[in-house]
């Protein structure tokens, strides 16, 4: 891929067929990773997301802790079929010998059906996975279509070979099981079932809500016996069981190297739609063809961005990051357009003239921080997905009256108790992504910033009334957020200021002057929590006075997942005003020193912990910090953005199981991966594409040549000269052959196709972009 000629045209009339997916390593960062992180047997944005589970049956206490697959574990309990934020379901596996119906533990694998495995026998790539279960001499292979999972088990010769279907137990982030059912039809050799779970975040944000999952599958061999189980209680010669803990097994006589394949359709609405998804996508599809199709889809999607570079490590970081960006936030609607509504009913997406749904409905983690990575990438190269994402949230709004933050089958799972969906909708509109009811979208976004009476907790911002009415939020020690104040009062005020600004620009674009002025006034509220005497943001009490006992290093005291050192730079909508308020010289010196010190801890700490960096000066491993290295572009030292962004890409990101995205830090459904993708291409918008004519600020492109199929029928070419490893600094840059006069490029220009030419060097060009 590094030897082809550079294209002379920005039109997409030529294709480079090199398979860049060979640079994806799904095992990077799998130590201490989240439930949804490791699902190699899936297609981009798919519903069926299959992967091995080493400790998924352990569940997690608060709903967010690392669980599922861990690089450091040495046994596999089975293969889970659904992995989303707060959604996990249907563990299948195989074994030989004496039947076991519980998974056992990592410490004592022989107690259950889990098996040891060897890393040398594991092959994970985009679209497929395979491994050998050493304890049973069984080879396992997984792949998927959008809504159908394939599991192929190659058995040894045995008269006691089993397939295990553990349906009714907690799995990953699913929470406790409320009810489950599984049954086998001997006449058709089909197995079907459902499970109803109560995830921890649903308990918090939508009490009495529940998540429903359904499956319908076929097995290509008749069993010699069947049975059901609940934990260790086994009932032979029975084909159906209902209740918490429900499971079913099939027993076979197998020849050596005999393959048994399970094909399973999934749905979040009904058994009937699981059957339909199966029939339409995979009824006549064999495993090999499905695997080839899945891998081809990944190769095509990943190839929308082609990079030329001599470093295999950099290519691996880039394409693994892009893979995670396209893997997260999966499909939740059926092939006929049915989808789960927030109120528990089944909704229907409108159909087009060809009888196909006009868009798709998606599950999603919260979008806290996603405007500094995912949405920028979607707007650039995957606008159709971005549009469907907006449509998904508008469906929930129409059904419930509120925009949800995170969604698990339309149920509110707010994540951190904020809500940036209005900002994301506004940025989609500004990016020209508008194939939805724009007036409805604005109404939803506007209410998200201003509506606080009887606010649904699942919509986040339950402290919004104070922000709107008094201009700040009362600091109340602790972890709670409610109409009386919040333990995260400062960070919330900063975040609401930013999202108010974004929706204000949406109002401006639509000619809604009254709402524009109202929202712009709210966007200035960040100044009310800024202490001019010390140049830090600081908690305020109900009296209006700043908190006296104040340590800017202390996390969680007024700041969600961060501290004052980090959050003082959280004014992304008005960086020029923040620089002026602090003073440019002080701003640059403070920020530069923060990165100089933080480099010693690889920009986020080396502890294996999701919150490793919350007490530090800087934390690349979490959302509130992701724009900070780009703020030098709003000062007279833009070359420091070029330097520090490049160093973060080189040092925070790794290619190992433990050192991948920091050290076991929180890769929220592709955010840290897509940050690397955007930053390594030298394109990033601190304002999150919220201006009426959004643009990308210029950074330091890492690669010799970058070609982007931009999602609008044109190509963006980014070329660099003299781009050696330590040549961080941009010496000159041309846009379509002309010197670039500003330190940014409009998205509208890039959408038409463009060529950017950079010359790099090892010393800053301090006069670049300066005007007389």
Secondary structure, DSSP 8 states (H G I E B T S, - for coil): --SS---S-SBS-------GGGG--TTTT-TT--TTT---B--TT-S--BEEESSGGG--SSS-S--S--TT--EE-EEEEEEETTEEEEEEEEEESS---S---SS-GGGSS-EE--GGG-EEETTEEEEEETTTTEEEEEEE-SSEEEEEEEE-SEEEEEEEEE-SS--TT--EEEEEEEEEETTTTEEEEEEEEE-HHHHHHSTT--EEEEEEEEESS--SEEEEEETTEEEET--EEESTTEEEEEEEEE-TTEEEEEEEEEESS-HHHHHHHHHHHHTT--HHHHHHHHHHHHHHHHTTEEEE-S-HHHHHHHHHHHHHHHHSS-B-B-TTSEEE-TTSSEEE--B-TTSSBSS--B-B---TTGGGTHHHHHHHH-HHHHHHHHHHHHHHHHHHSS--SSEETTEE--TTS---HHHHHHHHHHTT---S-HHHHHHHHHHHHH--TT--GGG--TTHHHHHHHSS--B-SSS-EETTEETTHHHHHHHHHHHHHHHHHHHHHTT-HHHHHHHHHHHGGGGGGEETTTTEE--B-TTS-B-SS--TT-SSSSSTTS-HHHHTT--GGGHHHHHHHH-HHHHHHHHHHHHHHHGGGTTT-SSSSTTTTTTSS--TTSGGGTTGGGGGGGTT-THHHHHHHHHHHHHTB-SSSSBSBTBT----TTHHHHHHHHHHTTEE-TT-S-STT-EEEE----SSEEEEE-SSSBEEEEEEES--TT--EEEEEEETTEE--SSEEEHHHHHT-EEEEEEEESS--TTTT---
